[in-house]
Structures are given as structure tokens and as C-alpha cells.
């Protein structure tokens, strides 16, 4: 899309929300996240990484390390690191998000948990760790098939992702 225009708008919203509501309010933290996503989409990875880290730090402070929004920030930071080719760092963050989502917060079949399984599998595949990636892609496929149905687009993406590591 029109990422440059979106970036300008997200910066405006972030500045206004931080000024009016404060830097720790969730509305401001969502603005940080949204700006970072647009920066990532533009290939501005260093700035996106810094924004995601800032959002993660603030969410850990205000919501705690296990809150679903915090874990979303962990996931988004990992995705930027993956785009930078920093696979080991991304893997560690994906493992953190998966472990906390699965065991402490959401459970094994929640969609966010299944996204964490998927994202970990993708970064493992990028590192040539195909056996573990395959097992995780199969787990994602099974979970999505059960929860969403066999014809859902996310389930079909899981079929695609599994095929890529076979």
C-alpha cells in the first residue's frame, strides 16, 4: 500500500497520543506497534526494531511479561529480526512467545498460540532446522484444521508452509 503516507499518519497519531494520554497508555503503545509494522513493511528494519523494542519494554512495564499484548510485541520484534536475517535472536523470541502463550496465557489451540508455532517453524526452516520445522508445521496444520476447519485460509497456509520444509 501507501506506506509512506501511512507512516506519516501513524507518527502523527503516536505523537498526539503520547502528548495527550501519556507514553504508557495502551493507545500510545498500539500506535508504536502500528508505526513499527509500517516501517517493517517499508524495509526500514532498524527503526522498526527500535520501535518494537520500545513498545515491548513499555508493555512489559505496564502489563507484565505474560500479557497477550506483550507477547504480541515479542512476536512482532521477532519478525523484524527475522527480516534482518537475525534468525537465532528471532528464534529465541518466538520460543518465548510460544511458551508463554501456550502454557501460561492462552492454551495450545488459541489462534495466537498457533501463530507462534507457525512463526517458530518458519524461522527454524530459514536456519535449515527442517526436522523441527516440519514437526511444528504439522502441529500448526493439525491445530488450525481442528479449530478453523480444513478449508480456512490459515489452514491452507499451514499446508503450504509444511510442503516448503519437506
C-alpha positions in Angstrom: 0.0 0.0 0.0 0.8 3.6 0.5 3.3 3.0 3.3 5.0 6.4 3.3 1.6 8.1 3.7 0.7 5.6 6.4 4.0 6.3 8.2 3.3 10.0 8.4 -0.2 9.4 9.8 1.0 6.8 12.3 3.7 9.2 13.5 1.1 11.9 13.9 -1.2 9.7 15.9 1.6 8.4 18.1 2.8 12.0 18.8 -0.7 13.1 19.7 -1.5 10.1 21.9 1.8 10.3 23.8 1.3 14.1 24.4 -2.4 13.8 25.4 -2.6 10.4 27.0 1.0 9.7 28.1 3.6 7.2 26.9 2.4 4.3 29.0 -1.2 4.2 27.8 -2.2 1.3 25.7 -3.5 3.6 22.9 0.0 5.0 22.6 1.6 1.6 22.7 -0.8 0.4 19.9 0.4 3.4 17.9 4.1 2.4 18.4 3.2 -1.1 17.2 1.4 0.2 14.1 4.2 2.6 13.2 6.7 -0.2 13.6 4.7 -2.5 11.3 4.6 0.1 8.6 8.3 0.7 9.0 9.0 -3.0 8.7 6.8 -3.2 5.5 9.0 -0.4 4.0 12.2 -2.3 4.8 13.2 0.2 7.5 14.2 -2.6 9.8 16.5 -0.9 12.2 13.8 1.8 13.0 11.1 -0.9 13.1 13.2 -2.9 15.5 13.8 0.1 17.8 10.1 0.9 17.8 9.0 -2.7 18.5 11.6 -2.9 21.3 10.3 0.4 22.8 6.8 -0.9 22.7 7.8 -4.2 24.2 9.7 -2.5 27.0 6.7 -0.3 27.8 4.2 -3.2 27.7 6.4 -5.3 30.0 6.5 -2.4 32.4 2.7 -1.6 32.3 1.1 -5.0 31.6 3.7 -7.6 32.6 5.7 -10.1 30.6 2.9 -12.6 30.1 0.1 -10.3 29.0 -1.2 -11.2 25.5 -0.4 -7.7 24.2 3.1 -8.0 25.5 3.5 -11.4 23.8 2.2 -9.8 20.5 5.1 -7.3 20.8 7.6 -10.1 21.4 6.3 -11.8 18.2 6.4 -8.6 16.2 10.0 -7.8 17.3 11.0 -11.4 16.3 9.5 -10.9 12.8 11.7 -7.8 12.3 14.8 -9.7 13.4 13.9 -12.5 11.0 13.6 -10.0 8.2 17.1 -8.8 9.1 18.4 -12.3 8.9 19.0 -12.4 12.7 17.5 -15.9 12.9 18.9 -17.0 16.3 17.6 -13.9 18.0 14.2 -14.3 16.3 14.1 -17.9 17.2 14.6 -17.1 20.9 11.8 -14.6 20.9 9.5 -16.9 19.0 10.2 -19.6 21.6 9.4 -17.2 24.4 6.1 -16.1 22.8 5.1 -19.7 22.2 6.0 -21.0 25.6 4.2 -18.2 27.4 1.2 -18.2 25.1 0.8 -22.0 25.3 1.5 -22.8 28.9 0.7 -19.6 30.9 -1.8 -17.5 29.0 -3.8 -18.8 26.1 -3.5 -22.6 25.7 -2.4 -24.8 22.8 -5.3 -24.2 20.4 -5.7 -20.5 20.6 -5.0 -18.7 17.3 -2.2 -16.6 18.7 -0.5 -19.7 20.1 -0.8 -21.4 16.7 0.7 -18.3 15.0 3.6 -18.6 17.4 4.1 -22.3 16.5 3.9 -21.2 12.8 6.4 -18.4 13.2 8.9 -20.5 15.1 8.6 -23.2 12.4 9.3 -20.6 9.7 12.4 -19.3 11.4 13.7 -22.8 12.1 13.2 -23.6 8.4 15.2 -20.5 7.5 18.0 -21.9 9.6 17.9 -25.3 7.9 16.5 -27.0 11.0 14.0 -28.8 8.9 13.0 -31.7 11.2 11.9 -29.4 14.0 10.3 -27.0 11.5 8.4 -29.9 9.9 7.1 -31.1 13.3 5.9 -27.6 14.2 4.3 -27.0 10.8 2.4 -30.3 11.3 1.3 -29.2 14.7 0.1 -25.9 13.3 -1.7 -27.6 10.5 -3.4 -30.0 12.9 -4.4 -27.2 15.3 -5.8 -25.0 12.6 -7.6 -27.8 10.9 -9.3 -28.6 14.2 -10.1 -25.1 15.2 -10.7 -23.3 11.9 -11.6 -26.1 9.5 -9.7 -27.7 6.7 -10.6 -25.1 4.1 -9.8 -22.0 6.1 -7.1 -19.8 4.5 -4.8 -20.1 7.6 -5.1 -23.9 7.5 -4.2 -23.8 3.8 -1.2 -21.6 4.5 -0.1 -24.3 7.0 -0.3 -26.9 4.3 1.8 -24.6 2.1 4.4 -24.0 4.8 4.7 -27.7 5.6 5.3 -28.5 2.0 8.1 -26.0 1.9 10.2 -27.9 4.5 9.5 -31.4 3.3 
